[in-house]
Structure formats: structure tokens, C-alpha cells
């Protein structure tokens, strides 16, 4: 959804709206559900996620999920044009930022979309008093048990573990909606999207940076010391005592020269 990208620019920095995070769970029967002819695929996981995440057990049937249904927004093109006008010093609308209320109303989904989704949920057995519209009017939200959401979306929820950080989340490989609702719904969360815990990602990054520093600090500064030789021409790991690197290098490369060595000023 593009609402979050427009709102900060159009309001000059005011923030609107929030999201909830999913739960975790254990295993159940994982037989694939039959898809009724009245439904169609709405979202499916991207293939590359399977290389970053490991699918674990099924989420427990009676675990509670904080469901958020993102509705398709209006006036996205109008919002982009308005953003250009208020950002252009040559425009008479330059600097005329909108209030958060004006932005909400500009992008608010049609009332028909809200009512269609509400009816679908109540017909499926979700109590009307448990369903609400978010403050920014972009999300229909409710809490429901895993088993009820799985029937609603003709899907199955699993636990996933992020391979790198160990972060765990709940998601589904794909989910389905009634055909008449697909034009009203942008996406649903928890859904197919996999997001690692930001806190664990930061800890993982700090650990990797620390390991990299430690790795670099154990490497020698010089790895090719063959020009350090003793008086008999045998290689040594360090220059002779009471001698500088420059002295040793000159003796090695210019044996015809002898002390005292005379350097140009500044060398």
C-alpha cells in the first residue's frame, strides 16, 4: 500500500496509522484445503523467500491472530500530482501541506469496499462488534483464531524461522478470497509476507560487524617480508635490531651501497 509513502510528504511530517505483529505456534495436520469455485488466489509467497526462511510446524488452531485487511485506496495518481505541486517552488500550491485528516480522506477506500468486506466477515461468523476500521481508514481489523482465519482465507498458517537471525513469525504460503472481493482488498496480514524481528536483525548485524573486526585484527599488516634478510642472505621475519625498515630495504636492493646512508630532506 502506498498510503504510508504519501502521508509524510503531503502532511509535512505528520504520521498516521499503525500495524500489528503476528503470533507464533506449533504443529497440526497440513493437508491442503480444497478451493471452492467462488474463490481465487489473491497472494502467494515469492520463491526466493524459501532460501531465507525455514517453514516449521503449523500454527496452533486456537491461537489468536491480529488480522489486518488492507483495502484498495483511492486517488493514488491524484496524490502523486498534488505532491509534485506542493514540492515545486514555481507552483501556486508550493508549501501548502495537507492536514492528516485531508490526507486520510483523499486516500480513503470507497465506503462500498468497507461494507463489502464487513459483510463477508460477519457472514463468515466474525462478530460485528469485533470488527473495526483503523484511524487512517486503510485497514479493517479484528482478532480471530487461526482455525477460523484458515477457513476464511482457504489456507493454512505455519511458523517460519529466519535462517540468519533465528527470528520466528507466522505466515501462509498463499491465501484466497471470494472473487467479488478481490477488487476491494489490497493485501492481508498476517499473510504471505515474511518479516524478521528488527531487534534480532540489529543484533545479528552487530555480531557480524564485531566478527569482521576481530577477523581483520588477527591478520598481519605485511604478508610479504622476503626482503628482510640477514648478513648471510637468509630470510628473517623482522629487520635487524637497531635498523629501520628503510635501511634494511636499501641494503637488500642496493648491496653496493654502504652506511652511512644519506637521505634527501623529508625522507
C-alpha positions as CSV (number, residue, x, y, z in Angstrom):
1,X,0.0,0.0,0.0
2,X,1.3,3.4,-0.9
3,X,-0.6,5.4,1.7
4,X,2.4,5.4,4.1
5,X,4.7,6.9,1.4
6,X,2.4,9.8,0.6
7,X,1.2,10.7,4.1
8,X,4.6,12.0,5.4
9,X,5.3,14.1,2.3
10,X,1.7,15.6,2.0
11,X,1.4,16.5,5.7
12,X,5.0,17.7,6.0
13,X,5.9,15.0,8.5
14,X,2.7,14.0,10.4
15,X,2.4,10.3,10.9
16,X,-0.9,8.4,10.5
17,X,-1.7,4.7,11.1
18,X,-0.1,1.6,12.6
19,X,0.3,-2.2,12.1
20,X,0.2,-5.1,14.5
21,X,2.6,-8.1,14.6
22,X,1.6,-11.8,14.3
23,X,2.0,-14.6,16.8
24,X,3.8,-17.9,16.8
25,X,2.7,-21.6,17.2
26,X,3.1,-25.4,16.9
27,X,2.2,-28.2,14.6
28,X,-1.1,-29.6,13.2
29,X,-2.5,-31.6,10.2
30,X,-1.1,-29.9,7.0
31,X,-3.3,-31.5,4.3
32,X,-4.1,-28.9,1.5
33,X,-7.6,-27.4,1.5
34,X,-10.0,-27.8,-1.4
35,X,-10.5,-24.4,-3.1
36,X,-14.2,-23.6,-3.8
37,X,-15.2,-22.3,-7.2
38,X,-16.3,-19.0,-5.6
39,X,-12.7,-18.1,-4.5
40,X,-9.5,-17.2,-6.3
41,X,-5.8,-16.9,-5.4
42,X,-5.0,-13.4,-4.0
43,X,-1.4,-13.7,-2.9
44,X,1.4,-16.2,-2.9
45,X,4.9,-16.2,-1.3
46,X,7.8,-15.3,-3.5
47,X,10.1,-18.2,-4.4
48,X,13.3,-16.6,-3.0
49,X,11.9,-16.4,0.5
50,X,12.3,-20.2,0.9
51,X,16.1,-19.7,0.8
52,X,15.9,-17.2,3.6
53,X,13.2,-18.8,5.8
54,X,12.6,-22.4,7.0
55,X,9.0,-23.5,7.3
56,X,8.3,-25.2,10.6
57,X,5.1,-26.6,12.2
58,X,1.5,-25.5,11.7
59,X,0.3,-22.7,13.9
60,X,-2.0,-23.9,16.7
61,X,-5.6,-23.9,15.8
62,X,-6.8,-21.8,18.7
63,X,-4.0,-19.3,18.8
64,X,-5.3,-15.7,18.3
65,X,-4.1,-13.8,15.2
66,X,-4.3,-9.9,14.9
67,X,-5.8,-9.7,11.4
68,X,-5.5,-6.6,9.3
69,X,-7.1,-6.3,5.9
70,X,-5.6,-3.6,3.7
71,X,-8.2,-2.0,1.5
72,X,-7.5,-0.7,-2.0
73,X,-7.1,3.1,-1.8
74,X,-8.5,5.8,-4.0
75,X,-6.8,8.8,-5.7
76,X,-3.2,7.5,-5.7
77,X,-2.5,9.3,-9.0
78,X,-4.1,12.4,-7.7
79,X,-2.0,12.3,-4.6
80,X,1.2,12.0,-6.7
81,X,0.2,15.0,-8.8
82,X,-0.6,17.0,-5.7
83,X,2.7,16.1,-4.1
84,X,4.6,17.4,-7.2
85,X,2.6,20.7,-6.9
86,X,3.4,21.4,-3.3
87,X,7.0,20.5,-3.9
88,X,7.5,22.8,-6.9
89,X,8.6,26.4,-6.0
90,X,7.0,27.6,-9.3
91,X,3.6,26.2,-8.3
92,X,1.0,28.4,-6.6
93,X,0.4,25.4,-4.3
94,X,4.1,25.3,-3.2
95,X,4.4,24.5,0.5
96,X,0.6,24.1,1.0
97,X,0.8,20.9,3.0
98,X,-2.4,19.0,3.8
99,X,-3.6,18.1,7.2
100,X,-3.6,14.5,8.3
101,X,-7.4,14.5,8.1
102,X,-7.3,15.7,4.5
103,X,-4.8,13.1,3.5
104,X,-6.9,10.3,5.1
105,X,-10.0,11.5,3.2
106,X,-8.1,11.8,-0.1
107,X,-6.9,8.1,0.0
108,X,-9.8,6.6,2.0
109,X,-11.2,3.5,0.3
110,X,-14.8,3.7,-1.0
111,X,-17.5,3.0,1.5
112,X,-18.7,0.2,-0.7
113,X,-15.3,-1.6,-0.2
114,X,-15.6,-1.2,3.6
115,X,-19.1,-2.5,3.7
116,X,-18.4,-5.4,1.3
117,X,-15.5,-6.7,3.5
118,X,-17.5,-6.2,6.7
119,X,-20.4,-8.3,5.3
120,X,-18.0,-11.0,4.2
121,X,-16.6,-11.2,7.7
122,X,-19.9,-11.2,9.6
123,X,-21.3,-13.8,7.2
124,X,-18.3,-16.0,8.0
125,X,-19.1,-15.8,11.7
126,X,-16.9,-12.9,12.9
127,X,-18.8,-10.9,15.4
128,X,-19.6,-7.4,14.1
129,X,-18.5,-5.8,17.4
130,X,-15.0,-7.3,17.0
131,X,-14.5,-5.6,13.6
132,X,-13.2,-2.0,13.4
133,X,-11.8,0.4,10.8
134,X,-8.3,1.8,11.5
135,X,-7.9,5.5,12.3
136,X,-6.5,6.1,8.8
137,X,-9.4,4.2,7.2
138,X,-7.0,1.9,5.3
139,X,-7.4,-1.2,7.4
140,X,-10.3,-3.4,8.6
141,X,-9.0,-5.1,11.8
142,X,-10.2,-7.9,14.0
143,X,-8.7,-10.7,16.1
144,X,-9.6,-14.3,15.3
145,X,-8.4,-17.8,16.0
146,X,-6.1,-19.5,13.5
147,X,-8.6,-22.1,12.6
148,X,-11.3,-19.5,11.7
149,X,-8.9,-17.4,9.6
150,X,-7.8,-20.5,7.7
151,X,-11.4,-21.3,6.8
152,X,-12.0,-17.7,5.8
153,X,-9.0,-17.5,3.5
154,X,-8.9,-21.1,2.4
155,X,-5.3,-21.5,3.6
156,X,-3.0,-22.9,6.3
157,X,-0.8,-20.9,8.7
158,X,2.7,-22.1,9.6
159,X,5.6,-21.0,11.8
160,X,8.6,-19.7,9.8
161,X,12.1,-19.2,11.1
162,X,14.6,-16.7,9.6
163,X,17.7,-18.7,8.8
164,X,20.2,-15.9,9.6
165,X,18.7,-14.3,12.7
166,X,16.5,-17.1,14.2
167,X,13.6,-14.7,14.2
168,X,10.2,-16.5,14.0
169,X,6.9,-15.4,12.6
170,X,3.6,-16.8,11.4
171,X,2.6,-16.8,7.7
172,X,0.9,-18.7,4.9
173,X,2.2,-19.9,1.5
174,X,-0.9,-18.5,-0.2
175,X,-4.4,-17.4,0.5
176,X,-7.7,-17.0,-1.4
177,X,-10.6,-14.5,-1.4
178,X,-14.1,-14.6,-2.8
179,X,-13.9,-13.4,-6.4
180,X,-16.2,-10.4,-5.8
181,X,-13.9,-9.1,-3.0
182,X,-10.6,-9.2,-4.9
183,X,-11.1,-5.7,-6.3
184,X,-11.6,-4.3,-2.8
185,X,-8.7,-5.9,-0.9
186,X,-5.0,-4.9,-1.4
187,X,-3.4,-7.5,0.9
188,X,-3.9,-9.2,4.3
189,X,-1.6,-9.6,7.3
190,X,-0.6,-12.0,8.7
191,X,-0.4,-13.3,5.2
192,X,2.3,-14.4,2.8
193,X,4.9,-11.7,3.8
194,X,7.8,-12.8,6.0
195,X,9.5,-10.1,8.1
196,X,12.2,-10.8,10.6
197,X,12.2,-9.2,14.0
198,X,14.1,-5.9,13.6
199,X,15.7,-6.2,17.0
200,X,17.1,-9.6,16.1
201,X,18.3,-8.3,12.8
202,X,20.2,-5.5,14.5
203,X,21.8,-7.9,16.9
204,X,22.8,-10.2,14.0
205,X,24.4,-7.2,12.2
206,X,26.3,-6.1,15.2
207,X,27.6,-9.6,15.8
208,X,28.7,-9.9,12.1
209,X,30.5,-6.5,12.3
210,X,32.2,-7.5,15.5
211,X,33.4,-10.8,14.0
212,X,34.6,-8.9,10.9
213,X,36.7,-6.5,13.1
214,X,38.1,-9.4,15.0
215,X,39.0,-11.3,11.8
216,X,40.8,-8.3,10.4
217,X,42.7,-7.6,13.6
218,X,44.3,-11.0,13.6
219,X,45.8,-10.6,10.1
220,X,49.4,-9.4,9.8
221,X,49.8,-5.9,8.3
222,X,52.6,-7.2,6.0
223,X,52.4,-10.6,4.3
224,X,55.4,-10.5,2.1
225,X,58.6,-10.0,4.1
226,X,61.1,-11.7,1.9
227,X,63.3,-8.6,1.5
228,X,64.2,-8.8,5.2
229,X,67.5,-10.9,5.1
230,X,70.4,-11.3,7.5
231,X,74.0,-10.8,6.6
232,X,74.2,-14.3,5.0
233,X,71.2,-13.7,2.8
234,X,68.8,-15.8,4.9
235,X,65.3,-14.6,5.2
236,X,64.2,-13.2,8.6
237,X,60.7,-12.2,9.8
238,X,61.9,-8.9,11.3
239,X,64.6,-6.4,10.3
240,X,67.8,-6.5,12.3
241,X,67.9,-4.7,15.6
242,X,68.9,-1.0,15.6
243,X,67.9,-0.8,12.0
244,X,64.9,0.8,10.2
245,X,62.8,-0.8,7.5
246,X,64.3,1.7,5.0
247,X,67.9,0.7,6.0
248,X,67.0,-3.0,5.5
249,X,65.3,-2.4,2.2
250,X,68.2,-0.4,0.9
251,X,70.8,-3.0,1.9
252,X,68.7,-5.7,0.3
253,X,68.1,-3.9,-3.0
254,X,71.4,-2.0,-3.3
255,X,74.2,-4.1,-1.9
256,X,76.9,-1.8,-3.4
257,X,75.8,1.0,-1.1
258,X,77.1,1.0,2.5
259,X,76.5,3.0,5.6
260,X,76.2,5.8,6.4
261,X,73.1,6.2,4.2
262,X,72.3,9.7,3.3
263,X,68.6,10.6,2.7
264,X,67.1,13.6,0.9
265,X,65.4,16.1,3.2
266,X,62.0,14.8,4.2
267,X,62.8,11.1,3.8
